[in-house]
Amino acid sequence: MELIIVITILAILATIAFISFQGYTRDSRNTKRESDLNTMVRTVEVKAANGVPMPTFVSGTGSNVQSGSLSLGGNSGVNIAAVDYSAGNINFTALGANETSFRDPLDADYKIGATTLAGGVYQFAASKENEDGTKTALVKGTYKKRDTTNTASGTTVISSNNTDYVITLTTGLGLFKKNDIINAGGTATGKVIAISGDLSRVTVSGSGISSLSGSALKLNAVESDGLIADGSATTAATTAS
């Protein structure tokens, strides 16, 4: 009888140890994923500051591209050129990193989405393991979704070339990025072609832009939730802190 009790206790202790070990290895893998993504974020920031275009960091596209439904900088998917957006595996050569050092612990590929639109932004993504066996997106990067509820206003004057308009903003400084397509709630749209260093003046090109003076200026379309789509936990992932 005593032997049975001892065996039962040992079995219980072994089960607890196994569960604890499983949790430890899962947490360790998630820690490595987060560390890898943070390191790659820092590396991209340095490379981008030296003029490396964002899509350069993507190697191949395939199903990771959010084709058709993607919206960035007021541009719909059909109007976004391949040179301005890409998503897929990471180009470690452009990153200047050793691919074997940045590998998911379960031997999966990390993903990246990058664009020259919306000010030149990107997202890295990995699949994070949860206690219940499911996976969720672990996402790091600079992409932040903008929607049409955020507005700016100002006064408009025609520029010296008589075709572009300079909007001096009184509210919403920093809302718009170069190449954004904006409107004021009507059919007239314009493309942001320049922004002053202090963000107070936005130069816009497009027919009917002069009518935007004093209006609630906003993006022409709500931006997508994320830059990456691959049919798994990273699909349309929003940026995590």
C-alpha positions in Angstrom: 0.0 0.0 0.0 2.8 2.4 0.9 4.5 1.5 -2.3 1.4 2.5 -4.3 1.2 5.8 -2.5 4.9 6.5 -3.2 4.4 5.7 -6.9 1.3 7.9 -7.1 3.1 10.8 -5.5 6.1 10.3 -7.9 3.7 10.2 -10.9 2.1 13.5 -9.7 5.4 15.1 -9.3 6.6 13.9 -12.7 3.4 15.3 -14.3 3.9 18.7 -12.6 7.6 18.8 -13.7 6.6 17.9 -17.3 4.0 20.7 -17.4 6.4 23.2 -15.9 9.1 22.2 -18.4 6.6 22.6 -21.3 5.8 26.0 -20.1 9.4 26.9 -19.7 10.4 25.9 -23.2 7.4 27.7 -24.6 8.3 30.9 -22.8 11.9 30.5 -23.8 10.9 30.2 -27.4 8.6 33.3 -27.2 11.4 35.2 -25.5 13.8 34.4 -28.4 11.2 35.5 -30.9 10.7 38.8 -29.2 14.4 39.4 -28.9 15.0 38.5 -32.6 12.3 40.9 -33.8 13.5 43.7 -31.5 17.0 43.3 -32.9 15.9 43.3 -36.5 13.8 46.5 -35.8 16.9 48.3 -34.5 18.9 47.1 -37.5 16.2 48.3 -40.0 16.1 51.7 -38.3 19.9 52.1 -38.9 19.7 50.9 -42.5 16.7 53.1 -43.3 18.4 56.1 -41.9 21.2 55.5 -44.4 18.8 55.5 -47.3 18.0 51.8 -47.8 14.4 51.6 -49.2 11.9 49.7 -47.1 10.9 47.0 -49.7 14.5 46.1 -50.0 14.3 44.2 -46.7 11.7 41.7 -48.2 12.9 38.6 -50.0 10.1 37.2 -52.2 6.4 37.9 -51.8 4.0 35.1 -52.5 0.9 34.8 -50.2 2.3 37.2 -47.7 1.3 40.2 -49.8 -2.0 41.8 -48.9 -3.1 42.2 -52.5 -6.2 44.0 -53.6 -7.5 44.8 -50.1 -4.5 46.7 -48.9 -4.9 50.4 -48.3 -1.9 52.7 -47.5 -1.5 56.4 -47.5 -5.0 56.9 -48.9 -4.2 54.6 -51.8 -6.3 51.5 -52.5 -4.7 48.2 -53.3 -5.2 48.5 -57.0 -3.2 51.7 -57.0 -0.3 50.5 -55.0 2.7 49.7 -57.1 4.9 46.7 -56.3 7.9 49.0 -55.9 6.1 50.7 -53.0 5.0 47.6 -51.1 6.1 44.1 -50.5 5.7 41.3 -47.9 7.3 37.9 -47.4 10.4 36.4 -46.0 13.2 38.6 -44.7 16.1 39.6 -47.0 18.9 39.0 -44.5 21.5 40.2 -47.0 20.0 43.6 -47.1 19.6 43.5 -43.3 23.3 42.6 -43.0 22.5 39.8 -40.6 23.1 36.0 -40.4 19.9 34.2 -41.2 20.8 31.3 -38.9 21.0 33.7 -35.9 17.4 34.9 -36.6 15.4 31.8 -36.9 12.2 30.8 -35.2 12.9 28.2 -32.5 10.5 25.8 -34.2 12.3 26.4 -37.5 9.6 28.6 -39.1 10.3 31.8 -41.1 9.8 35.2 -39.6 7.9 37.5 -41.9 8.2 41.2 -42.9 5.9 43.7 -44.6 7.4 47.0 -45.8 6.3 50.0 -47.8 7.6 53.3 -49.0 4.1 54.8 -48.4 2.8 56.1 -45.1 6.1 57.7 -44.5 8.1 54.5 -45.1 7.2 51.9 -42.5 7.4 48.2 -41.9 6.4 45.2 -39.7 8.2 42.1 -38.6 6.0 39.2 -37.5 6.4 35.8 -35.7 3.9 33.4 -34.3 3.7 33.5 -30.5 2.8 30.3 -28.6 0.0 30.4 -26.1 -0.7 28.2 -23.1 -3.7 26.6 -24.7 -1.7 25.5 -27.7 -3.0 28.3 -30.0 -0.8 30.9 -31.7 -1.2 34.6 -32.0 0.8 37.3 -33.8 3.9 38.8 -32.3 4.5 42.0 -34.4 7.1 44.7 -34.1 7.7 47.7 -36.3 6.8 51.2 -37.2 3.5 50.8 -39.0 0.6 52.4 -37.3 -2.9 52.4 -39.0 -4.4 55.8 -39.8 -8.1 56.2 -40.4 -10.3 58.9 -41.8 -11.5 60.1 -38.4 -8.2 61.9 -37.9 -8.4 65.3 -39.6 -6.3 68.4 -40.1 -7.3 71.9 -41.2 -5.6 75.0 -42.5 -5.5 77.7 -45.1 -4.6 77.1 -48.8 -2.7 79.3 -51.2 -1.6 78.5 -54.7 2.1 78.0 -55.2 4.3 79.8 -57.6 3.8 77.2 -60.4 0.1 77.8 -60.3 -0.7 74.0 -60.2 0.2 73.0 -56.7 -1.2 74.3 -53.4 0.4 74.9 -50.1 -1.7 74.2 -47.1 -0.6 75.9 -43.9 -2.0 73.7 -41.2 -3.5 75.0 -38.0 -4.4 71.6 -36.7 -3.3 68.0 -37.4 0.5 68.7 -37.8 2.3 65.5 -38.6 -0.9 63.7 -39.7 0.1 63.4 -43.3 3.1 61.8 -45.0 4.6 62.4 -48.4 2.7 60.7 -51.2 -0.5 60.5 -49.1 -3.8 60.9 -51.1 -6.0 63.3 -49.1 -9.5 64.8 -49.4 -11.9 67.0 -47.4 -14.9 64.6 -47.5 -15.8 65.4 -51.1 -14.7 64.1 -54.5 -11.7 66.4 -54.8 -8.4 64.6 -53.9 -4.8 65.6 -53.9 -1.4 64.0 -53.5 1.0 65.3 -50.8 4.2 66.0 -52.6 6.2 67.9 -50.0 6.1 68.6 -46.2 8.0 71.4 -44.5 10.5 70.5 -41.8 8.3 71.8 -39.0 5.3 69.9 -40.5 3.2 73.1 -40.6 3.1 73.4 -44.4 1.9 70.6 -46.8 2.2 71.0 -50.6 -0.5 69.2 -52.5 -1.0 68.5 -56.2 -4.3 67.7 -57.7 -7.4 69.2 -59.3 -9.8 71.0 -57.0 -7.4 71.2 -54.1 -8.0 74.9 -53.7 -11.4 74.1 -52.4 -9.9 72.3 -49.4 -9.0 75.6 -47.7 -10.3 75.6 -44.1 -11.8 72.1 -44.5 -11.3 68.9 -42.4 -8.5 67.3 -44.4 -8.1 63.6 -44.1 -6.7 60.5 -45.8 -8.7 59.4 -48.8 -9.1 55.9 -47.4 -8.7 54.1 -44.1 -5.4 52.2 -43.9 -5.2 48.5 -43.5 -4.8 46.9 -40.1 -1.4 45.5 -41.0 1.2 44.9 -43.7 1.4 41.1 -43.6 -1.0 38.4 -44.6 -0.1 34.7 -44.8 -3.1 32.8 -43.6 -1.8 32.2 -40.1 -1.5 34.1 -36.8 0.3 36.9 -38.6 -2.6 37.8 -40.9 -3.3 41.5 -41.0 -1.4 41.8 -37.8 -1.4 45.2 -36.0 1.8 46.5 -34.5 2.5 45.4 -31.0 4.6 47.4 -28.6 
